[in-house]
Amino acid sequence: MNNIKTICVCGAGTMGSGIAQVAAMAGFDTIQFDVSHDMLEKSRSAITKNLEWYVSNGKINAARQLACLERIRFTGHIRDCIADLCIEAITEQKEAKAALFSQLSVINTSTSIFATNTSSISVTELAATVQHPSRVVGLHFFNPAPIMKLVEVVKAAQTDTAIVETMVMLTKALGKIPVVCNDAPGFIVNRVARQYYLEAMKLVESGLATIETIDAVMETTGFKMGPFRLMDLIGIDINLAVSNIVWEALGKPARLIPSPIQKAKMESGELGRKKGKGFYVYGV
């Protein structure tokens, strides 16, 4: 843990931006990388606005706000991604993640740790593509990363036990609650949550209840968000990708068949909050 001074977050989308903010607020020198200049600017703007909210609500003072921003270096150059810990938070595609890790392994030292924020892809398979696979681990944050406390620390078949222990300590230093699990389809949360989403969509498909009713019932019974509001927040494309990966990895059981409702939303481009429309309509 004491050897981690610099954290590089690859991917400046909602999740990557949130993780970068968390790292900077915890006092780590942070590199935010993305190949898209527009995404980097959106990340810079989002982090700035979030910190301004913390100041206005008395969560942090102006000095800490400035210090956090000064700790983050935004870059579009992969050669700048040299850090003690590199966290990838890019598209949920194994080939893309493996290619990124391959690039990072060339420019970093043999002691650098590579963590994937994947929510469903096999960490063991990703580790197999990297030199020194024992330094690859899963760090699955939840959206929005600055707010959600849980982080799944996923141990691949190759991951060194000392790396797992280091990630547990790091996660706590970030102000999060770590849960260690072995690599398996969907890990813990997404494995259990499939039924939350799929059963809700089956109810709608069968005409037994509306989207609004299901969300209202689940929220009334204690869930912070109903399944449809939560899918809109996560991104329907991401949620569907996870459903497909878990379904296929477990041998395509009938109980986990991805919903045609989600597929239709995906095809129409109605991906949730980030697009202004999903199961609900949002202001853009």
Number of C-alpha atoms within 10 A of each C-alpha: 15 7 10 16 13 19 25 28 30 28 25 28 18 18 23 27 28 23 31 31 28 21 27 22 23 14 16 21 20 29 24 26 29 23 14 14 14 11 18 21 13 16 26 20 12 16 21 17 12 16 22 18 13 15 16 12 10 10 10 15 14 14 9 14 18 13 13 23 17 12 19 22 15 20 18 17 10 15 13 17 24 19 24 19 23 25 25 25 27 20 13 18 12 16 12 12 21 18 14 16 23 15 14 22 20 13 14 19 12 12 13 20 24 26 24 28 27 24 28 27 25 22 29 22 16 22 25 16 16 21 14 16 20 21 23 31 29 33 28 24 26 20 18 16 21 22 12 12 17 18 22 23 27 30 24 26 17 17 21 15 13 12 18 22 14 15 24 22 16 18 23 13 15 19 16 20 16 21 15 18 15 17 21 19 20 23 25 18 15 17 19 11 13 22 16 15 21 19 15 21 23 16 14 15 14 9 9 9 14 15 17 13 12 19 20 15 12 16 14 12 10 9 12 12 15 23 24 22 19 19 22 25 18 20 20 25 21 17 22 20 18 23 25 17 19 27 21 14 16 12 9 14 11 8 11 19 15 23 18 12 14 22 14 11 18 18 10 10 14 22 25 25 22 16 15 14 17 24 20 15 13 13 7 8
